[in-house]
Each structure stands twice: as C-alpha cells, then as structure tokens.
Amino acid sequence: MQYYAFAVPGLEEIAGQELAELGADVGERRRGVVFFSWDGDPQGLLALTTVEDVYALVARDTVKRSREGLEEIEALVADAELFELAVGAHRRARPKRIKRISYRVVAQRHGGRQRYMRKEARKALERAIGRRFPRWRKVEEEALIEVWGLEADRQLLVGVRLSDRTMRHRTYKEAQLEASLRPTVARAMVRLCEPGVDDVFLDPMCGAGTILIERGEYGRYGQLLGGDIRPEAVAAARTNIGPRYKPIEVREWDAASLPLAAGAVDRVVCNLPFGKKIGELWELQTLYGRSAGEMARVLKPGGVAVLLTSERAALERALAAAEVLYIERLMPVEVLGQEAFFFKLKKVI
Ligand SMILES: C[S@@+](CC[C@H](N)C(=O)[O-])C[C@H]1O[C@@H](n2cnc3c(N)ncnc32)[C@H](O)[C@@H]1O
C-alpha cells in the first residue's frame, strides 16, 4: 500500500528515519514530501511524530500547465487504480459507522505557472470524484474523506488524508506563546540529539515547553530540566507539561548563568531566540556567546546539543569562542517560511 507524508522542509530525512523504524519502505523524498510503502495497519501511521500529515496515495503524475492540464487531472483521478485502496486505508485508520460517505477536496499549489486557477483544479478533482463515486456527497466542512491535491510545478500529487490536525498540533498545547516551536520540529530535534534512556535532558530557554514535552513523549529518560527568563513562559511550560514526565524541573533562570553543576547534563536541545522580534544583533550575539559557554560547561564530555537558529553566523561565532563544542552537523530547515538551521554539536572533552 502506498502512502506519502508532508514534512516541514528540511525534516524529510529525519521523517524517513522514523518511518523506516516503524517498518515502512521509504522511497523518494522531495522537498516537504516523503513517499513510502507500508503493509501494516494504517492506524499505526497516525502515531507518526515528525510529519505534519499522512496520506494514502491516489495518483501521482505530471500534468500540462496549459488548460489541457485540467482534463488530465480529471482523467488521472477518475481512473486512478489506487483510489479504492486509499479509501479503504482511511476506513481502517479511522473506522466510523456512516450511512453515506461525505467528502471534500483541498487543492494546494507550490510554484507553478499554470494557465488555470487553483480553484479550477479543485473543480476538476471534484468532477473526477463525482464520476468515480456518484453516491458520495460533497460537503464544505466535517467531511469523512478529504482528498488533497498538490500541484508542485508540473507534478500533481493526490491522496486521501489519514491524519487530522492533532498530528501537527498535538493535544497538549493549552498555553500558547509567540515563537512557540512546531511540535514536529521539536521532535525532530529530540531525535537528532540521539537521546538515551538515562539522560539528563536540558532545554535552557524552554518557552512554552514544547521541546521538553516532545522529549518526554519520545521515551525513557533520567531527568528533564528546563527554564526560561520570562515568568510567563515558565508558567506556560508548567501548564502544558501538567502532571506528566516526572522527574522534571522547570525554573525561572537566565541561560547565561545556569544554576547547574559542570558536566551535569547529557543532552541539550534548544530553540534559540531569533528572527524579527528579537532586538539588536549585538544583544543576540552576547546571549548566544554566554549561553553557548554555559551549555559547554554543563554538558558532560561526549554530550550532544541540538540548537535551532536562523542566525547562523552569530551562533558560529559563539561556538568558536566556546571551543569545546564542535559542529557535527548543520541541517537547513524551514521555520515559519524562514531559512533556519539545526546545529548538532558534540562536546569534545
Ligand atoms: C524561540 S523561544 C523558544 C520557544 C520554545 N522552544 C517553545 O516551543 O515554546 C526562545 C525563548 O528563550 C527565552 N529566553 C530569551 N533569553 C533568555 C535567557 N537569557 N535565558 C533564558 N531564556 C531566555 C525567551 O523568553 C523565549 O521564551
């Protein structure tokens, strides 16, 4: 059975690893899309943590940019051999007793230069479904089956969505803060730090607590530690964490002077402040310099840190000064439409 998942651009490799661990056979990776086949229960795919959405594949082909493309879209989907299988996968993933199937179509487009509008592509998809499943009822919202079509340049990708918004947003985010990280990105950072079952895990600028929660959800650990300089962030993190993930400590502190002993931590994962809302560059440089020095101090030799920032040069300068942290990997990742990087660091001595 063939599927694909949407991932935040830059996370395709980590999403592929998660899928492979699940037992899927991972195929092509395209910007923001990972294709795979999987013969297990489709419900198992709803537990994926590093992808935004997962789909059962209906059709995938190139279509013309001219208006002829609309007829090609309709024919491709009306005749798609995989359509019933994809609907069957949805029925198994989300079993529900119903009298009649309701559906809606979502049409997306990245780039393009098509000679027809996105709305027309959606209508072509609806005509195809009307031909293929005349008894289905079209609705605007709360549809049982969602058929998503993505046009990326000349490639059309059509699938039945198996996931819902809880895959992307999770269910724990009661207290929202600005600049809060996407849970899938937080989970990818957790995976990249190679967590171990006895780890003391630290997020020194934890905001609403997303990274700590994703580490807690990932699996066993020794202790979770987090803090933030703003009391409202500490309160939001505590609300989102609730009574889970013990032992855990969330404190108000300055990441530039952590109340932790040298060598007390195995893993650091942190979404650093960056972007428009953050003040002057020299202030950021000072914060990066001081907090990188503290991370270097509290990490054990051989410890790993994974940091996220779009301010690559500022972090590289800070790391050069911290000396003991060397960059093992730099991975570009798109965060809120902006190019940012995962820095995977190791403490050498
Ligand atoms: C990009 S946000 C982190 C968001 C977090 N990962 C989340 O998902 O909510 C950066 C956080 O760093 C905190 N921060 C800034 N300077 C700090 C400092 N010197 N010490 C501790 N926290 C700091 C900010 O208050 C903010 O909550």
The ligand as an SDF file (V2000), in Angstrom:
LIG
                    3D

 27 29  0  0  0  0  0  0  0  0999 V2000
   12.3790   30.8750   20.4370 C   0  0  0  0  0  0  0  0  0  0  0  0
   11.7280   30.8740   22.0530 S   0  0  0  0  0  0  0  0  0  0  0  0
   11.6620   29.1630   22.4940 C   0  0  0  0  0  0  0  0  0  0  0  0
   10.3430   28.6010   22.1840 C   0  0  0  0  0  0  0  0  0  0  0  0
   10.1340   27.2060   22.7390 C   0  0  0  0  0  0  0  0  0  0  0  0
   11.0220   26.2430   22.1610 N   0  0  0  0  0  0  0  0  0  0  0  0
    8.6830   26.8140   22.5140 C   0  0  0  0  0  0  0  0  0  0  0  0
    8.3750   25.9530   21.7270 O   0  0  0  0  0  0  0  0  0  0  0  0
    7.8170   27.4560   23.1240 O   0  0  0  0  0  0  0  0  0  0  0  0
   13.0590   31.4310   22.9620 C   0  0  0  0  0  0  0  0  0  0  0  0
   12.8230   31.5550   24.4550 C   0  0  0  0  0  0  0  0  0  0  0  0
   14.0490   31.9670   25.0430 O   0  0  0  0  0  0  0  0  0  0  0  0
   13.7500   32.7460   26.1630 C   0  0  0  0  0  0  0  0  0  0  0  0
   14.9480   33.4960   26.5390 N   0  0  0  0  0  0  0  0  0  0  0  0
   15.4840   34.5800   25.9460 C   0  0  0  0  0  0  0  0  0  0  0  0
   16.6050   34.9550   26.5920 N   0  0  0  0  0  0  0  0  0  0  0  0
   16.7790   34.0720   27.6100 C   0  0  0  0  0  0  0  0  0  0  0  0
   17.7560   33.9100   28.6310 C   0  0  0  0  0  0  0  0  0  0  0  0
   18.7830   34.7550   28.7430 N   0  0  0  0  0  0  0  0  0  0  0  0
   17.6120   32.8970   29.4950 N   0  0  0  0  0  0  0  0  0  0  0  0
   16.5680   32.0390   29.4130 C   0  0  0  0  0  0  0  0  0  0  0  0
   15.6240   32.1390   28.4710 N   0  0  0  0  0  0  0  0  0  0  0  0
   15.7270   33.1430   27.5830 C   0  0  0  0  0  0  0  0  0  0  0  0
   12.5890   33.6030   25.7310 C   0  0  0  0  0  0  0  0  0  0  0  0
   11.8640   34.0800   26.8420 O   0  0  0  0  0  0  0  0  0  0  0  0
   11.7870   32.6100   24.8670 C   0  0  0  0  0  0  0  0  0  0  0  0
   10.7650   32.0040   25.6010 O   0  0  0  0  0  0  0  0  0  0  0  0
  1  2  1  0
  2  3  1  0
  2 10  1  0
  3  4  1  0
  4  5  1  0
  5  6  1  0
  5  7  1  0
  7  8  2  0
  7  9  1  0
 10 11  1  0
 11 12  1  0
 11 26  1  0
 12 13  1  0
 13 14  1  0
 13 24  1  0
 14 15  1  0
 14 23  1  0
 15 16  2  0
 16 17  1  0
 17 18  1  0
 17 23  2  0
 18 19  1  0
 18 20  2  0
 20 21  1  0
 21 22  2  0
 22 23  1  0
 24 25  1  0
 24 26  1  0
 26 27  1  0
M  CHG  2   2   1   9  -1
M  END
$$$$
